[in-house]
Amino acid sequence: MADEIRLLLADDHAVVRSGLRLLLEAQPDMVIIGEAENGEEAIRRTAELRPDVVLMDVEMPGMNGIEATRRIKAQSPATAVLALTMYEDDQYFFEMLRAGASGYVPKRAAPDELATAIRAVSRNEVFLHPSLAGRLVQDYLLRRDVEEQEPPAGDLTPREQEVLTLIAQGASNGEIADQLVISVKTVDRHRENIMRKLNLHNRVDLVKYALRKGLIDLEE
């Protein structure tokens, strides 16, 4: 078929790959073109075979599915990645989405749900299993509420924004002083002013605030 969806299966369990192959090859519009048992192999096979969709397990030995997804999307942006995993906790869910996955399906999902998800991501759509989609909405609402309650970054002076950004990037007071050509005592004063203005209490709070306001990026 000219419009077959070409699939690569990435999972470290051979039994899981065999089961997926039997299930998906029964679909009239899908064909398995390759398999991978770890993240490194998934990246290599994607570059070689150019699948339409990679079914990616999240937790694999060596390079996990999160990092593999990030690298696959960097080198093959046209390939969609669908996370198929036993993990349904928020950490893996959000990290896979940030890495570039177009969908997230638990392994306990029904076969027809998996087939629907594959077809959706192959059309450049996003598919989230109903058990997980609600978490994305809750996270958005929580972030919106937090942002509405906190002072804007514009309340800080340009110098204070510079100091905040460097703190959030992990720089020490001494490193900040050297980079901005100011004294450590001045850095301390800026830091106190920042925390007072933003009603924050420690470095973790500062990092979270800087992320929400786009002052730093998760890749940094």
C-alpha positions as CSV (number, residue, x, y, z in Angstrom):
1,M,0.0,0.0,0.0
2,A,1.3,3.4,-0.9
3,D,-0.1,5.0,2.2
4,E,1.2,2.4,4.7
5,I,2.4,3.8,8.0
6,R,6.0,2.6,8.4
7,L,6.8,1.7,12.1
8,L,10.0,1.2,14.1
9,L,9.6,-0.7,17.4
10,A,11.9,0.4,20.2
11,D,11.7,-1.7,23.4
12,D,14.3,-3.7,25.3
13,H,12.0,-6.7,25.8
14,A,11.9,-9.0,22.8
15,V,8.6,-10.5,23.9
16,V,7.0,-7.0,23.9
17,R,8.3,-6.3,20.4
18,S,7.0,-9.7,19.1
19,G,3.6,-9.0,20.6
20,L,3.5,-5.5,19.0
21,R,4.6,-6.9,15.7
22,L,1.8,-9.5,15.6
23,L,-0.8,-6.9,16.7
24,L,0.3,-4.1,14.3
25,E,1.0,-6.2,11.2
26,A,-2.6,-7.3,11.4
27,Q,-3.5,-3.6,10.7
28,P,-4.1,-3.1,6.9
29,D,-2.4,0.3,6.9
30,M,0.7,-0.5,9.0
31,V,4.1,-2.2,8.4
32,I,7.0,-2.9,10.8
33,I,10.2,-1.9,9.1
34,G,12.6,-2.4,12.0
35,E,13.2,-2.9,15.7
36,A,15.6,-1.6,18.3
37,E,16.3,-2.8,21.8
38,N,17.8,0.4,23.3
39,G,17.9,4.1,22.7
40,E,21.2,4.2,20.8
41,E,19.9,1.6,18.3
42,A,16.6,3.4,18.0
43,I,18.5,6.6,16.9
44,R,20.7,4.6,14.4
45,R,17.8,2.6,12.9
46,T,15.7,5.8,12.6
47,A,18.4,7.4,10.6
48,E,18.8,4.4,8.4
49,L,15.1,3.5,7.8
50,R,13.3,6.9,8.1
51,P,10.1,5.4,9.7
52,D,6.9,7.5,9.9
53,V,6.4,6.6,13.6
54,V,8.7,5.2,16.3
55,L,7.0,3.4,19.1
56,M,9.3,4.3,22.0
57,D,9.6,2.6,25.3
58,V,10.5,5.2,28.0
59,E,12.8,3.1,30.3
60,M,15.5,1.1,28.5
61,P,19.1,0.2,29.5
62,G,21.8,2.6,28.4
63,M,20.2,5.6,26.8
64,N,16.5,5.8,27.8
65,G,13.6,6.7,25.6
66,I,13.5,10.3,26.7
67,E,17.0,11.1,25.4
68,A,16.5,8.9,22.3
69,T,13.4,10.8,21.5
70,R,15.1,14.2,21.8
71,R,17.9,13.1,19.5
72,I,15.6,11.5,17.0
73,K,13.5,14.6,16.7
74,A,16.7,16.7,16.2
75,Q,18.0,14.5,13.4
76,S,14.7,13.3,11.9
77,P,12.0,15.9,12.6
78,A,9.5,14.4,10.2
79,T,9.5,11.1,12.2
80,A,6.8,11.1,14.9
81,V,7.6,9.4,18.3
82,L,4.8,7.7,20.2
83,A,5.7,6.8,23.8
84,L,4.4,3.3,24.7
85,T,5.2,2.6,28.3
86,M,4.2,1.0,31.5
87,Y,5.1,4.2,33.4
88,E,2.1,6.6,33.9
89,D,3.6,9.0,36.5
90,D,3.9,12.7,35.8
91,Q,7.7,12.8,35.5
92,Y,8.0,10.5,32.5
93,F,4.9,11.9,30.9
94,F,6.0,15.5,30.9
95,E,9.6,14.7,30.1
96,M,8.6,12.7,27.0
97,L,6.4,15.5,25.8
98,R,9.2,18.0,26.3
99,A,11.6,15.7,24.4
100,G,9.3,15.9,21.4
101,A,7.0,12.9,21.6
102,S,3.7,13.4,19.8
103,G,1.8,11.0,22.0
104,Y,1.8,8.9,25.1
105,V,0.0,5.6,25.5
106,P,0.2,3.1,28.5
107,K,1.0,-0.5,27.6
108,R,-2.3,-1.5,29.3
109,A,-4.2,0.4,26.5
110,A,-6.5,-1.6,24.3
111,P,-5.1,-2.6,20.9
112,D,-7.6,-0.3,19.0
113,E,-6.4,2.6,21.2
114,L,-2.8,2.0,20.2
115,A,-3.7,1.8,16.5
116,T,-5.7,5.0,16.8
117,A,-2.7,6.7,18.4
118,I,-0.3,5.6,15.7
119,R,-2.6,6.9,13.0
120,A,-3.0,10.2,14.8
121,V,0.7,10.9,15.3
122,S,1.4,9.8,11.7
123,R,-0.9,12.6,10.6
124,N,1.1,15.1,12.7
125,E,-1.5,15.1,15.4
126,V,-1.1,14.7,19.1
127,F,-2.5,11.7,20.9
128,L,-2.7,11.5,24.7
129,H,-4.4,8.5,26.3
130,P,-7.5,9.7,28.3
131,S,-5.9,8.6,31.6
132,L,-3.1,11.0,31.0
133,A,-4.7,13.9,29.1
134,G,-6.3,15.2,32.3
135,R,-2.9,15.6,33.8
136,L,-1.8,18.0,31.1
137,V,-4.9,20.1,31.7
138,Q,-4.4,20.1,35.4
139,D,-0.7,21.1,34.9
140,Y,-1.7,24.0,32.7
141,L,-4.4,25.3,35.1
142,L,-1.9,25.0,38.0
143,R,0.8,26.9,36.1
144,R,-1.7,29.6,35.0
145,D,-2.9,30.1,38.6
146,V,0.7,30.4,39.9
147,E,1.6,32.9,37.2
148,E,-1.5,35.0,37.8
149,Q,-0.5,35.3,41.5
150,E,3.2,36.0,41.2
151,P,4.8,39.3,40.3
152,P,6.0,39.7,36.7
153,A,9.7,39.6,35.9
154,G,9.4,43.2,34.7
155,D,9.3,44.3,38.4
156,L,13.0,43.5,38.5
157,T,15.6,45.9,37.3
158,P,17.6,44.8,34.2
159,R,20.6,44.0,36.5
160,E,18.4,42.0,38.9
161,Q,17.1,40.0,35.9
162,E,20.7,39.2,34.9
163,V,21.5,38.0,38.4
164,L,18.3,35.9,38.6
165,T,19.1,34.3,35.3
166,L,22.6,33.4,36.3
167,I,21.4,32.1,39.7
168,A,18.9,29.9,38.0
169,Q,21.6,28.6,35.6
170,G,23.5,27.4,38.7
171,A,26.2,30.0,38.9
172,S,27.7,30.7,42.3
173,N,27.8,34.2,43.8
174,G,31.5,34.4,43.0
175,E,30.9,33.4,39.4
176,I,28.1,35.9,39.0
177,A,30.3,38.7,40.4
178,D,33.1,37.8,38.0
179,Q,30.8,37.7,35.0
180,L,29.0,40.9,35.8
181,V,32.2,42.6,37.1
182,I,30.6,43.5,40.4
183,S,31.4,42.5,44.0
184,V,30.1,39.4,45.8
185,K,28.4,41.8,48.3
186,T,26.5,43.5,45.5
187,V,25.4,40.1,44.2
188,D,24.1,39.2,47.7
189,R,22.2,42.5,47.8
190,H,20.6,41.9,44.3
191,R,19.7,38.4,45.4
192,E,18.0,39.7,48.6
193,N,16.1,42.3,46.5
194,I,15.0,39.7,44.0
195,M,13.6,37.3,46.6
196,R,11.9,40.2,48.4
197,K,10.2,41.5,45.3
198,L,9.1,38.1,44.0
199,N,8.3,36.6,47.4
200,L,10.7,33.7,46.8
201,H,12.7,31.9,49.5
202,N,15.4,29.7,48.0
203,R,17.3,28.8,44.9
204,V,14.8,26.1,43.9
205,D,12.0,28.8,43.9
206,L,14.2,31.0,41.8
207,V,14.8,28.3,39.2
208,K,11.1,27.5,38.9
209,Y,10.3,31.2,38.5
210,A,12.9,31.7,35.9
211,L,11.6,28.7,33.9
212,R,8.0,29.9,34.1
213,K,9.0,33.3,32.8
214,G,11.2,32.0,30.0
215,L,14.4,33.5,31.5
216,I,16.2,30.1,31.2
217,D,15.5,27.0,29.1
218,L,15.4,23.4,30.2
219,E,18.2,22.6,27.8
220,E,20.6,25.0,29.4
